[in-house]
Amino acid sequence: MDLTANVPADLIKDGNEANFMADVVETSKTVPVIVDFWAPWCGPCKTLGPALEAAVTKARGKVKMVKIDVDQNQGIAGQLRIQSIPTVYAFVNGQPVDGFTGAQTPAQIDAFIARVVAQSPAGADDGLDEALEAAAQMLEAGEIDDAVQTYAAILGEDEGNVAAIAGLARCYVAQGLLDDARGILDKAPMQKANDAAILAVRAQIDLAEAAAGAGDLGELQARVDADASDHQARFELAEAMLANRQTEAAIEQLLELYRRDRDWNEAAAKTQLIKVFDSLGPKDPLALKGRRRLSSLAFA
């Protein structure tokens, strides 16, 4: 894939004191601008600079980059109090809004770019979708802290963004901060309280609480093997499987319990299955298959 296709020609440029106002301050009123303060003798700069350029190019015009050689532009460096390099600032609407000093990992750079894009000036192309996608990728990769910062930046621009609310709550669930997750979900607009993304996280919270008290997987499996009609053991086995991320196996056990006695414990198997399906989301293959099988059993 050619990342340079359809990318503005002035996306990345060398800056100086003469054009700083035009290239950074004024330009940032329409699109965020990242300023990389560097010097030819700086070792970390030689790694960070290209990594930043690649990330900016990947953003495809949602953010621009200006490189400032501090040796050649000591006035700007002094004015912005650059004390060490590499230092990176992000400008939006003519003001610095974010930044960092020193080397960064690729994940940290992606998170930084996503946060900056999320703060695109009013009237600019909406960068929230790109930021949401980046945050979701961070969460999936286990980069929870970066995902939290990115979702928080999105909510700073759009406090009612349901995808960001749900994403931030999922981060807290991943960290075991279930009360914090609930608190974030409570901030969802009332008319969006039953949005699929919100319901999915609420289900994840319920399942996480159940998993915290799950029994020993091996012992529960032995109980079920010894007595297939021990519904309580089968239900607890499914909980233990969920706690061990054996989601498909847990669904199988709950479906089997429902097949054997759909009314057991006030239809507990069906209730738990619905929570699992909700937690996976409406498009997840396991959820789709599981819902079809549950419906088939219900009408059998």
C-alpha positions in Angstrom: 0.0 0.0 0.0 1.3 3.4 -1.0 0.9 5.7 2.1 1.9 8.7 0.1 -1.0 8.5 -2.4 -3.3 11.5 -2.1 -1.3 13.0 0.7 -0.7 16.8 0.6 2.7 17.8 -0.8 3.3 20.1 2.2 2.5 17.5 4.8 6.0 17.5 6.2 8.4 20.4 5.9 11.5 22.0 7.3 10.7 25.2 9.3 12.5 28.2 10.5 11.9 31.4 12.5 10.8 33.3 9.4 8.0 31.0 8.5 7.1 29.6 11.9 4.0 31.8 12.2 2.7 30.8 8.8 3.6 27.1 8.9 2.7 26.4 12.5 0.6 28.9 14.2 -1.7 29.9 11.3 -1.8 26.5 9.7 -2.8 24.9 13.0 -6.1 26.9 12.9 -7.2 24.6 10.1 -5.3 21.4 10.8 -3.2 20.2 13.8 0.6 20.8 13.3 3.3 18.7 15.0 6.6 20.5 15.5 9.7 18.3 15.9 12.6 20.2 17.6 15.8 18.4 16.7 19.5 18.9 15.8 21.9 17.0 13.5 24.1 15.9 16.4 21.2 14.4 18.4 21.2 10.6 18.3 17.6 10.0 19.5 16.4 12.6 17.0 17.6 10.4 14.1 15.2 7.7 15.2 12.3 9.7 16.4 12.1 12.0 13.3 11.5 9.3 10.7 9.1 7.5 13.0 7.1 10.7 13.4 7.1 11.3 9.7 5.8 7.8 9.0 3.0 8.3 11.6 2.1 11.7 10.1 2.1 10.3 6.6 -0.2 7.4 7.8 -2.7 10.0 9.1 -3.1 11.1 5.5 -3.5 14.8 5.9 -5.3 14.9 9.3 -2.1 16.4 10.8 1.0 18.2 9.5 4.6 18.2 10.7 7.2 21.0 10.8 10.8 20.1 11.6 12.9 22.8 13.5 16.7 22.6 13.7 17.3 24.2 17.1 20.9 25.1 16.3 19.7 27.1 13.3 16.6 28.5 15.1 17.7 29.3 18.6 15.1 32.2 18.9 12.1 29.9 18.5 13.7 27.2 20.7 14.3 29.8 23.5 10.8 31.3 23.1 9.2 27.9 23.6 11.7 26.9 26.4 13.1 23.9 24.6 15.6 22.6 27.2 16.4 19.2 25.6 15.9 17.4 22.4 14.1 15.7 20.8 11.1 17.7 21.9 7.8 17.6 20.1 4.9 20.0 20.4 1.4 19.8 18.8 -0.3 23.0 17.9 -4.1 23.4 17.5 -5.8 26.7 16.9 -2.5 28.5 17.2 -1.6 27.1 20.7 0.5 24.1 21.9 -1.9 21.5 23.2 0.2 18.4 23.7 3.8 17.3 23.5 6.6 15.1 24.8 10.4 15.0 25.2 12.7 12.1 24.4 12.4 8.9 22.5 9.0 7.2 22.1 7.8 3.7 21.1 5.8 3.3 17.9 2.7 2.7 20.0 3.3 6.0 22.0 3.7 7.9 18.7 0.5 6.5 17.3 -1.3 7.4 20.5 0.1 10.9 20.4 -1.0 11.4 16.8 -4.5 10.0 17.5 -4.9 12.5 20.5 -3.8 15.4 18.3 -6.0 14.4 15.4 -9.0 14.2 17.8 -8.4 17.9 18.7 -8.7 19.1 15.1 -9.9 22.7 14.9 -13.6 23.5 14.4 -14.4 23.4 10.8 -11.6 21.0 9.9 -12.3 17.5 8.6 -13.5 15.4 11.5 -10.6 13.4 12.8 -12.5 11.6 15.6 -13.1 8.5 13.5 -9.4 8.0 12.9 -8.7 8.6 16.6 -11.4 6.1 17.6 -9.9 3.5 15.3 -6.4 4.1 16.6 -7.6 3.9 20.2 -9.5 0.6 19.5 -6.3 -0.8 18.0 -4.3 0.2 21.1 -6.8 -1.5 23.4 -6.8 -4.6 21.3 -3.0 -4.7 21.4 -3.0 -4.3 25.2 -1.6 -0.7 25.1 -4.2 0.3 27.7 -2.7 3.5 29.0 -2.3 4.9 25.5 -5.9 3.9 24.7 -7.1 5.7 27.8 -5.3 8.9 26.9 -6.7 8.7 23.4 -10.3 8.1 24.4 -10.0 10.8 27.0 -8.8 13.3 24.3 -11.8 12.3 22.1 -14.2 12.9 24.9 -12.5 16.3 25.5 -13.7 17.2 22.0 -17.0 15.4 22.1 -18.1 14.5 25.6 -21.1 12.5 24.4 -19.3 10.3 21.9 -20.7 6.9 22.7 -17.9 4.9 21.0 -15.3 6.8 23.1 -17.4 6.4 26.3 -17.7 2.6 25.7 -14.0 2.4 24.7 -12.8 4.1 27.8 -15.0 1.9 30.0 -13.6 -1.2 28.3 -10.1 0.1 29.2 -11.1 0.3 32.8 -12.6 -3.2 32.6 -9.3 -4.5 31.2 -7.6 -2.9 34.2 -10.1 -4.4 36.7 -11.5 -0.9 37.6 -15.1 -1.9 37.4 -16.5 1.0 39.4 -14.6 3.5 37.2 -16.0 1.7 34.1 -19.6 2.1 35.5 -18.9 5.7 36.2 -17.9 6.4 32.6 -20.9 4.5 31.2 -23.2 6.7 33.3 -22.0 9.7 31.3 -23.5 8.4 28.1 -26.4 10.5 26.8 -29.7 9.2 28.1 -31.0 8.4 24.6 -27.9 6.3 24.0 -28.1 4.2 27.2 -29.2 1.2 25.3 -26.7 1.6 22.5 -25.1 -1.7 21.6 -21.6 -0.5 22.5 -22.8 0.6 26.0 -24.7 -2.6 26.6 -21.7 -4.6 25.6 -19.5 -3.0 28.2 -22.2 -3.4 30.9 -22.3 -7.1 30.1 -18.5 -7.2 30.3 -18.7 -5.7 33.7 -21.3 -8.2 34.9 -19.2 -11.1 33.5 -16.0 -9.7 35.1 -17.7 -9.6 38.5 -18.9 -13.2 38.1 -15.4 -14.3 36.9 -13.9 -12.8 40.1 -15.7 -15.4 42.1 -15.3 -18.3 39.7 -14.3 -21.7 41.0 -11.4 -24.0 39.9 -11.8 -25.0 36.3 -10.5 -28.5 36.7 -12.6 -29.3 39.8 -15.8 -28.0 38.1 -15.1 -30.0 34.9 -14.7 -33.1 37.1 -18.0 -32.5 38.7 -19.8 -32.1 35.4 -18.0 -35.2 34.0 -19.2 -37.2 37.1 -22.8 -36.0 36.9 -24.0 -34.4 33.7 -27.2 -33.4 35.4 -25.4 -31.2 38.0 -26.7 -27.9 36.6 -25.0 -25.8 39.2 -21.6 -27.3 38.5 -22.2 -26.7 34.7 -23.2 -23.1 35.3 -20.1 -22.5 37.5 -17.9 -24.3 34.9 -19.1 -21.8 32.3 -18.2 -18.9 34.6 -14.8 -20.4 35.2 -14.3 -20.8 31.4 -15.2 -17.1 30.9 -12.8 -16.1 33.6 -10.1 -18.1 31.7 -11.1 -16.5 28.3 -12.5 -19.8 27.0 -15.6 -18.0 25.6 -16.6 -20.5 23.0 -16.4 -23.4 25.5 -18.4 -21.4 28.0 -21.1 -20.8 25.4 -21.2 -24.5 24.7 -21.7 -25.3 28.4 -24.5 -22.7 28.8 -26.3 -23.9 25.7 -26.1 -27.5 27.0 -27.5 -26.4 30.3 -30.3 -24.6 28.5 -31.0 -27.6 26.4 -31.2 -29.8 29.5 -33.4 -27.5 31.6 -34.2 -24.1 30.2 -36.1 -23.0 33.3 -33.4 -24.0 35.8 -32.7 -21.2 38.4 -35.1 -18.8 36.7 -33.6 -19.3 33.2 -30.1 -18.5 34.4 -28.4 -20.1 31.4 -30.3 -18.0 28.9 -29.7 -14.8 31.0 -26.0 -15.6 31.1 -25.8 -16.4 27.4 -27.4 -13.0 26.5 -24.8 -11.3 28.7 -22.0 -13.1 26.9 -23.5 -12.3 23.4 -23.9 -8.6 24.4 -20.4 -8.5 25.7 -19.0 -9.8 22.3 -21.0 -7.3 20.3 -23.7 -7.7 17.6 -21.3 -8.6 14.8 -19.0 -11.1 16.6 -19.1 -14.6 14.9 -19.4 -16.4 18.2 -22.3 -14.2 19.2 -24.1 -14.6 15.9 -23.7 -18.4 15.9 -24.7 -18.6 19.6 -27.8 -16.5 19.2 -29.0 -18.7 16.3 -28.4 -21.9 18.3 -30.2 -20.4 21.3 -33.2 -19.5 19.2 -33.2 -23.0 17.7 -33.3 -24.6 21.2 -36.0 -22.2 22.3 -38.3 -23.2 19.5 -37.4 -26.9 19.5 
